[in-house]
Amino acid sequence: MIDNPHDRMGPAKTLVESFGGKLHHYFFAFGDYDGVGIAEFPDNKSAAAFSLKAASTGAFSKFDTMVLMPSAEAEAAMKQARDTKSAYRPPNA
């Protein structure tokens, strides 16, 4: 990138869109990661496929995917956890 500086937004957008996603933001960063992208995919399978494809290129020394959940969906999950009866017992309980 030093010898041939160029914007990576276009290739990142093309890759995201090839899996049905939409790239909302793409940033270069300081710290553990050289870049951070915020993308939306139609489902977790598409996001996982994108992640596998991008990581498989070998172009990244570190590549993580994090699913973000809207607060309303998180609240619904909390209510479901509260209301679901389960016989599950943790180990050594």
Secondary structure, DSSP 8 states (H G I E B T S, - for coil): --SS----HHHHHHHHHHTT-EEEEEEE-SSS-SEEEEEE-SSHHHHHHHHHHHHHTS--S---------HHHHHHHHHHHHH-------TT-
